[in-house]
Structures are given as C-alpha cells and as structure tokens.
Amino acid sequence: MSDKKLWAGRFNQPTDAFVEAFTASVEFDQRLAPEDIRGSIAHATMLARQGILTEAERDAIVEGLEAIREEIRAGHFSWSVGLEDVHMNIEAALTERIGEAGKKLHTGRSRNDQVATDVRLWLRGEIAAIRGEIRRLQRNLLELAEREAETILPGFTHLQTAQPVTFGHHMMAWFEMLERDHERLGDCSRRMNRCPLGAAALAGTTFPIDRDFTARELGFDGPCANSLDAVSDRDFAIEFAAAASLLMMHLSRMSEELVIWSSAQFGFVTLSDAFCTGSSIMPQKKNPDVPELVRGKSGRVFGHLFGLLTLMKSQPLAYNKDNQEDKEPLFDAVDQLKGCLKVFAEMVPEITCNRQAMREAALKGFATATDLADYLVRKGVPFRDAHEVVGKAVALCVERGCDLADLSLEELRGFHDAIGADVFQYLTLEGSVAARDHFGGTAPRQVRRAIAAARERLE
C-alpha cells in the first residue's frame, strides 16, 4: 500500500518525518475502523442511490470495504503512519484493491464529518455496553441486598455512628446511585444520536446528497442540523466524560466503604481472596487492591473530563486539528469505566457480611438515641426538649461506659417522667430499623419492597 498522501497535490515538499509522526493518529484511532467502514458503506450506498456513483462502483466499494474489514479483524491489515489516520489508511487500501472506484468514495464528504460520525458511532456502541455492565452490577447488588435485608449495620454521618440501618438498605443506596448513572448515559446517547455525515469539511457539499437516508442507514435519529456545528461539536464526548466521572465517583465511594469495612478495625465484610493481594514483606496482609485501584482510577477519568473541556474551550468554528486529541482521553475513559464496572460486578457476589461485627458496632455510639427522642415526642414532649433530655441520658452513658438500653427504667425516668416501661422496645436495634417502615426507609419490609420494585425496573 502506497504511503503517498491523498491530499498531497497542493504541496511541493514532503512532510518532515518528525511532523509526520507527530501529527499522525493511526496508532490510536485505528480502533474506529469498524465504524469508519460502516459509515463509508452507508455513504457509498447513498451516493449510488442519488446517482452520484454507479451501482457497479457502489458494489465494488462495498465489497472492497468488507474485505478490508475482515483483514483488520484477522489482524492482517498493514497500518501506515505515513497515511496519518484510520480513514486515509482504509481509503488507500480500498483504492489499491479496486482501483478508480475507490477514489470516488470520498465524494461529498470530508474527514471532518467522517471522523465526527465514526466517534459517535463508536461511543454509542460503547455506552450501550457500559449500561449493560451497570445493569449486571445492579442485579448482583439486588441479590446481596436481599440476602442481607435484615442484617443490622451502623449507619454513619461524619463517619460517626448515627442510626442503625440494614446492610440491604445500604446496598440499595448503591443501586440508586447506579440507576442515575444508567439514566445519564442514556440521555447522553440520545443527545449525540445525530449524524454529521454530509456536513463535509464545514459548509456542506454541492452534490445532491440525501443526509436523512445516510442517518437512517447508520441508526441515527436524523442528521445534525448545522454543518459548522456538526464537524466541530465534541459536546457528546464531554458529556460522556462527565457522566463517566459521576459513575466513577460513585464506584470510588463504594470502594472506600469496602476498604474501611474490610479492615481489621471494622471487620464488617470479608472480600474474596480473588479480589485481594498480599504484601511482599508482611505475611499477614490481605490488601483490598481491587477497590483501592477503582478508587484511584476515578482521578484518571476525572482528568479526562477536564482535558476535554480544556481542549474545546478556545476553539473557533469549525474543525481544528486540536480535535485529534479528543480520542485518547475518550478511549481511555471508556476502557477504565468498563474495567471497573466488570470487576465490581464480579466482586459483589463474593462479599461476605460479618453480621455479628456489624451488630456489635451498631450497639456502640448510641445509635438508638434518635429513637428515644422520637419516643418522647410521641408522648407529647416538644422535640427540642426531647433532644435535650436524650443528650443528658447519653452523657450519663458516656460517663458509665454503657448504652442507653443498659439504663434501668428508673434511671431513664429520672430524665423525664413521660418515659414508660414500653421504652425498651424502641431502644433495640431491631425495633429501631423496623420503625422506619415507610417508602425509602430501612425497615426490612421496605428493603424487600424496594428490591422487588427495582427488579421490575430492570426487566
């Protein structure tokens, strides 16, 4: 395959060798080859339909492109840095294979609308795959939540014991985070599902093309409405990176909790050996490397978002060579996201809950103090007064090193005479979680309802 530039007619000197390598993108954009070929087949089909190509030329182009696609799949295609990018490599190979007809493929289009289309096609497919991985993780979370619907866990604010919750309820909080991520990525995919082909370099083309036909052939909702915007827009890449950053932030928060919970100081959960590693010097160590690495990769994806924003912030319309720099951060953000979701989905079913450790932790820190305040309110005590009464009771417990449930009825009544013998049913962990029996609450009955509703959403 010749390395002669397909745009070389205007130039009297060859490109400097370093500049050639510096400006080439084929080493990373070759992953767009399937989308590039798909877009070219749709374009050739449209050109023949409009009488711009003959049917014989179209058939030769389609046959040639399909053969090149198989070469690429088999790993037999020879990529050339001298031909700059995926588009020129494929076009040159096509022309070498079928002759003059190959030179006609680029009629009515530019690499500007071609690459914008390729990236949208590629990202649309990747978002679908990512949303599928989110669903897989969510299903596994539902299984874990159902298994631990009654397991008592201390709920924290400020990482201080707040109120008892159930582990199943906590897993459903993770589920809801991921549900928003799934929705956001769907919105992103819908917004970018417009076809740039036909915008050509920036102003459209003088040929009688049918942009609606091309868009339909490629599964787009329609063509981009403005040719300048079509070739220069990278909002969809930035929006994806933003949605990816939010998703990675959620995975990072989940990872942080797993790291804390699996520590000897907490001992709430045990992670499978398959998702941990040891120490080269300390034989007792079992390190939660997978959640730690997911937590670390969040910063990498955040960086790609900021990089893409910076890439676009000063670009005048329309296309600029800067936009070649959109692909590597986008590709890497996708790769990191898919990897993190995959490993999380496989790790979650292997989590073992140490129920006794969770229960003992929930008994520390006066997790039922709010329940005692609510009890007093139901007895007619204003909340602020109830708050003060319970605060004094907690102070006594701190002094004695005991829990509220360890105080006698007489001692509790010493703080307020509205307290009766029935108070102790509200000071148990089970009574506390069961009392939150409303939509979105932590009561086991509500957790199971939430799981059932979530399963319906996923069907």
C-alpha positions in Angstrom: 0.0 0.0 0.0 1.5 3.4 -1.0 2.2 6.0 1.7 1.5 8.8 -0.7 -0.6 11.5 0.9 -4.1 11.6 -0.5 -4.1 15.4 -0.1 -0.5 16.0 -1.5 -1.5 17.8 -4.6 -1.2 21.3 -3.0 2.3 20.6 -1.6 5.8 20.9 -3.2 7.8 19.5 -0.3 7.3 16.2 1.6 6.2 16.3 5.3 9.0 16.4 7.7 9.4 12.9 9.2 9.0 14.1 12.8 6.0 16.2 11.9 4.5 13.2 10.1 4.8 11.1 13.2 3.7 13.9 15.5 0.5 14.6 13.6 -0.4 11.0 12.9 -3.3 9.4 14.9 -3.5 6.0 13.3 -1.8 4.3 16.3 -4.9 5.0 18.4 -7.7 5.8 16.0 -7.5 2.5 14.2 -9.9 1.2 16.8 -12.5 3.2 14.9 -12.0 1.1 11.8 -15.3 -0.9 12.1 -17.3 2.3 12.4 -15.3 4.0 9.6 -16.1 1.2 7.3 -19.7 1.1 8.3 -20.0 4.9 7.7 -18.3 4.5 4.3 -20.6 1.8 3.2 -23.6 3.9 4.1 -22.1 6.9 2.3 -21.4 4.9 -0.8 -24.9 3.4 -0.8 -26.4 6.9 -0.5 -24.2 8.2 -3.4 -25.3 5.4 -5.7 -29.0 6.0 -4.7 -28.6 9.6 -5.7 -26.9 8.8 -9.0 -23.5 10.2 -7.9 -21.9 6.7 -8.2 -23.0 3.9 -10.4 -24.3 0.7 -8.9 -21.2 -1.1 -10.1 -19.0 1.4 -8.4 -21.0 1.1 -5.2 -20.8 -2.7 -5.3 -17.0 -2.6 -5.8 -16.6 -0.2 -2.9 -18.8 -2.2 -0.6 -17.2 -5.5 -1.5 -13.7 -3.9 -1.1 -14.6 -2.4 2.3 -16.0 -5.6 3.6 -12.8 -7.5 2.6 -10.7 -4.8 4.3 -12.9 -5.2 7.4 -12.1 -8.9 7.5 -8.4 -8.2 7.1 -8.5 -5.9 10.1 -10.4 -8.4 12.2 -7.9 -11.1 11.4 -5.0 -8.8 12.3 -3.6 -8.9 8.7 -4.1 -5.3 7.8 -0.9 -3.2 7.5 -1.3 0.2 9.1 0.9 3.1 7.9 1.8 6.2 10.0 2.6 7.9 6.7 -1.1 7.8 5.9 -1.9 9.6 9.1 -5.2 8.1 10.3 -7.6 5.3 10.1 -9.6 7.0 7.3 -6.7 7.5 4.9 -5.3 4.0 5.6 -8.6 2.4 4.7 -9.2 4.6 1.7 -5.7 4.0 0.3 -6.2 0.2 0.8 -9.5 0.4 -0.9 -8.2 2.2 -3.9 -5.3 -0.2 -4.2 -7.7 -3.1 -4.1 -10.5 -1.9 -6.5 -8.9 1.0 -8.5 -10.6 4.1 -9.7 -13.9 3.4 -7.9 -12.1 3.7 -4.6 -11.0 7.2 -5.3 -14.7 8.2 -5.7 -15.8 7.1 -2.2 -14.8 10.5 -0.7 -17.2 12.4 -3.0 -19.4 14.7 -0.9 -17.7 14.2 2.4 -14.6 15.2 4.3 -12.5 13.6 7.0 -14.1 16.2 9.3 -17.6 14.9 9.1 -16.3 11.3 8.7 -14.4 11.3 12.0 -17.2 13.0 13.8 -19.5 10.3 12.6 -17.1 7.5 13.4 -16.6 8.7 17.0 -20.4 9.0 17.6 -21.0 5.5 16.2 -18.2 4.0 18.3 -19.3 5.8 21.5 -22.9 4.9 21.0 -22.0 1.2 21.0 -19.7 1.6 24.0 -22.4 3.4 26.0 -24.8 0.5 25.3 -22.1 -1.9 26.6 -21.4 0.2 29.7 -25.1 0.5 30.5 -25.3 -3.3 30.2 -22.4 -3.6 32.7 -24.2 -1.2 35.1 -27.3 -3.5 34.9 -25.2 -6.5 35.7 -23.7 -4.9 38.8 -27.2 -3.7 39.9 -28.6 -7.2 39.6 -25.8 -8.5 41.8 -26.4 -5.8 44.3 -30.0 -6.8 44.5 -29.0 -10.3 45.3 -26.7 -9.2 48.0 -29.3 -6.7 49.4 -32.0 -9.4 49.5 -29.6 -11.8 51.3 -28.8 -9.2 53.9 -32.2 -7.4 54.2 -32.3 -7.9 57.9 -28.6 -7.6 58.7 -28.1 -4.6 61.1 -25.4 -2.2 60.2 -24.5 1.1 61.9 -25.4 4.0 59.7 -22.9 6.8 59.7 -22.8 10.5 59.3 -19.4 12.2 59.5 -18.2 8.6 59.9 -19.7 8.6 63.4 -22.4 6.2 64.4 -25.7 7.9 63.6 -28.6 5.4 63.5 -28.9 1.7 62.8 -29.8 0.7 59.2 -29.8 -2.6 57.4 -27.0 -3.8 55.1 -29.6 -4.5 52.5 -30.8 -0.9 52.7 -27.2 0.3 52.2 -26.8 -1.8 49.1 -30.0 -0.3 47.7 -28.4 3.1 48.1 -25.6 1.9 45.9 -28.2 0.6 43.5 -29.9 4.1 43.3 -26.6 5.8 42.5 -26.0 3.4 39.6 -29.6 3.9 38.4 -28.9 7.6 38.0 -25.7 6.8 36.1 -27.6 4.5 33.8 -30.2 7.2 33.1 -27.5 9.9 32.5 -25.6 7.7 30.0 -28.9 7.0 28.2 -29.5 10.8 27.9 -26.0 11.3 26.6 -26.5 8.6 24.0 -29.9 10.1 22.8 -28.4 13.6 22.6 -25.5 12.6 20.4 -27.5 10.3 18.1 -27.4 12.8 15.2 -25.4 12.1 12.1 -22.7 14.6 10.9 -22.2 13.0 7.5 -23.0 15.4 4.7 -21.6 18.4 6.6 -18.4 17.7 4.7 -15.5 20.0 5.7 -17.7 22.6 7.3 -20.2 24.1 4.8 -21.9 21.1 3.3 -21.5 19.9 -0.3 -22.6 20.8 -3.8 -23.6 17.3 -4.6 -27.3 16.2 -4.3 -26.8 14.0 -1.2 -29.6 12.6 1.0 -28.5 13.1 4.6 -31.7 11.7 6.0 -31.0 8.4 4.2 -27.4 8.2 5.5 -28.6 8.9 9.0 -31.2 6.2 8.9 -28.7 3.7 7.4 -26.5 4.2 10.4 -29.2 4.1 13.0 -29.2 7.8 13.9 -32.3 9.7 14.7 -31.5 12.2 11.9 -28.7 14.4 10.6 -27.0 17.2 12.5 -28.9 20.5 11.8 -25.9 22.8 11.1 -22.8 21.8 9.1 -20.4 24.0 11.1 -21.6 22.6 14.4 -21.7 19.0 13.0 -18.0 18.8 12.3 -16.8 20.8 15.3 -19.1 19.6 18.1 -17.5 17.5 20.8 -20.1 18.1 23.5 -21.1 14.5 23.3 -17.6 13.4 24.3 -17.5 15.9 27.2 -21.0 14.9 28.3 -19.9 11.3 28.3 -16.8 12.1 30.3 -19.0 14.0 32.8 -21.4 11.0 33.2 -18.4 8.7 33.4 -16.8 10.9 36.1 -20.0 10.7 38.1 -20.2 7.0 37.7 -16.5 6.6 38.8 -17.2 8.9 41.7 -19.9 6.5 42.8 -17.7 3.5 42.4 -15.0 5.3 44.3 -17.4 5.9 47.2 -18.4 2.3 47.2 -14.8 1.3 47.1 -13.9 3.5 50.1 -16.6 1.8 52.1 -15.4 -1.7 51.2 -11.8 -0.7 52.1 -13.0 0.6 55.5 -15.4 -2.2 56.2 -12.9 -4.9 55.3 -10.2 -3.5 57.7 -9.4 -5.3 60.9 -10.7 -2.2 62.8 -14.2 -2.6 61.3 -14.3 -6.2 60.1 -17.8 -5.7 58.7 -17.2 -7.6 55.4 -14.7 -10.1 54.0 -13.7 -9.7 50.4 -12.9 -12.8 48.4 -9.2 -13.7 48.1 -9.7 -13.5 44.3 -10.1 -9.7 44.6 -7.3 -9.0 47.1 -3.5 -9.3 47.2 -0.8 -9.8 49.8 2.3 -7.9 50.9 5.8 -8.7 49.8 7.1 -8.2 53.4 4.1 -8.7 55.8 2.8 -12.2 55.5 -0.4 -11.5 57.4 -1.7 -8.8 55.0 -4.8 -9.2 52.8 -5.0 -5.9 50.8 -8.2 -4.8 49.2 -6.4 -3.9 46.0 -9.3 -4.0 43.6 -11.5 -1.4 45.4 -8.4 0.7 46.0 -7.5 0.7 42.4 -11.0 1.5 41.3 -10.9 4.4 43.8 -7.6 5.5 42.2 -8.9 5.2 38.6 -11.6 7.7 39.4 -9.0 10.5 39.3 -7.8 9.3 35.9 -11.3 9.6 34.4 -11.9 13.0 36.2 -8.7 14.2 34.4 -10.1 13.2 31.0 -13.1 15.3 31.6 -11.0 18.3 32.4 -8.7 17.6 29.5 -11.6 17.5 27.0 -13.1 20.7 28.4 -9.7 22.4 28.1 -9.3 21.0 24.6 -12.5 22.7 23.4 -12.6 25.9 25.4 -10.9 28.2 22.9 -11.6 26.6 19.5 -13.2 28.8 16.9 -15.6 27.2 14.5 -15.3 24.9 12.7 -12.9 21.9 12.8 -9.4 22.3 14.2 -6.5 19.8 14.4 -6.8 20.1 18.2 -9.8 17.7 18.0 -7.4 14.9 17.2 -6.7 15.0 20.9 -10.3 14.0 21.8 -9.8 10.3 21.1 -7.2 9.1 23.6 -8.9 10.5 26.7 -12.3 9.3 25.4 -11.0 5.9 24.6 -9.2 5.6 28.0 -12.3 6.8 29.9 -14.4 4.1 28.2 -11.8 1.4 28.9 -11.3 2.3 32.5 -15.1 2.6 33.1 -15.8 -0.8 31.6 -13.0 -2.4 33.5 -14.1 -1.0 36.9 -17.7 -2.0 36.3 -16.7 -5.5 35.3 -14.5 -6.1 38.3 -17.1 -4.6 40.7 -19.9 -6.7 39.2 -17.8 -9.9 39.8 -16.6 -8.8 43.3 -20.0 -8.0 44.8 -21.5 -11.6 44.8 -18.4 -12.7 46.7 -18.8 -10.3 49.6 -19.3 -12.0 52.9 -21.1 -10.0 55.6 -19.8 -10.4 59.2 -23.1 -9.9 60.8 -22.0 -10.1 64.4 -19.3 -7.5 63.9 -21.8 -5.1 62.3 -24.3 -5.7 65.2 -21.7 -5.1 67.9 -20.6 -1.9 66.1 -24.2 -0.7 65.9 -24.5 -1.1 69.7 -21.7 1.4 70.1 -22.2 5.1 69.7 -25.8 5.4 70.9 -27.4 4.6 67.6 -30.9 4.5 69.1 -30.7 8.0 70.7 -32.9 9.5 68.0 -35.5 6.7 68.6 -35.6 7.7 72.3 -36.2 11.3 71.3 -38.9 10.3 68.8 -40.5 8.2 71.6 -40.7 11.3 73.9 -42.2 13.4 71.1 -44.9 10.8 70.7 -45.6 11.2 74.4 -46.2 14.9 73.9 -42.7 16.3 74.6 -41.6 19.0 72.2 -38.7 17.8 70.0 -36.2 20.3 71.2 -36.9 19.4 74.9 -36.7 15.7 73.9 -33.4 16.3 72.2 -32.0 17.8 75.4 -33.3 15.0 77.6 -31.7 12.4 75.4 -28.5 14.3 75.3 -28.3 14.2 79.1 -29.0 10.5 79.1 -26.2 9.9 76.6 -23.8 11.9 78.7 -24.6 9.6 81.7 -24.0 6.6 79.5 -20.6 8.0 78.3 -19.6 8.5 81.9 -20.6 4.9 82.8 -19.4 3.3 79.5 -22.8 1.8 78.8 -25.6 2.1 76.2 -29.0 3.7 76.6 -30.6 0.2 76.6 -28.4 -0.6 79.7 -30.0 2.1 81.8 -32.8 1.0 84.2 -36.4 2.3 83.8 -35.9 4.3 87.0 -32.8 5.9 85.6 -34.4 6.8 82.3 -37.5 8.2 84.1 -35.1 10.4 86.1 -34.5 12.3 82.9 -38.3 12.6 82.1 -41.4 11.2 83.7 -43.0 10.6 80.3 -40.8 7.6 79.8 -42.7 4.3 80.5 -41.9 0.6 80.5 -42.5 0.4 76.8 -39.4 2.5 76.0 -37.1 -0.5 75.7 -38.8 -1.8 72.6 -37.6 1.4 70.9 -34.1 1.1 72.2 -33.3 -2.2 70.5 -31.6 -2.2 67.1 -34.3 -4.4 65.5 -37.0 -2.1 66.9 -35.2 0.9 65.5 -34.9 -0.3 61.9 -38.4 -1.8 61.9 -39.9 1.5 63.0 -38.7 3.1 59.7 -41.4 1.3 57.9 -42.2 3.7 55.0 -41.2 4.2 51.4 -37.5 4.6 51.2 -37.0 3.5 54.8 -34.6 1.0 56.2 -37.2 -1.4 57.7 -36.5 -4.9 56.2 -40.1 -5.0 54.8 -39.4 -1.8 52.9 -36.0 -3.0 51.7 -37.7 -6.1 50.2 -40.3 -3.9 48.6 -37.5 -1.7 47.1 -35.7 -4.8 45.8 -38.9 -6.1 44.1 -39.6 -2.6 42.6 -36.0 -2.4 41.3 -36.3 -5.8 39.7 -39.4 -4.7 37.8 -37.4 -1.6 36.6 -34.6 -3.8 35.3 -36.9 -6.1 33.3 
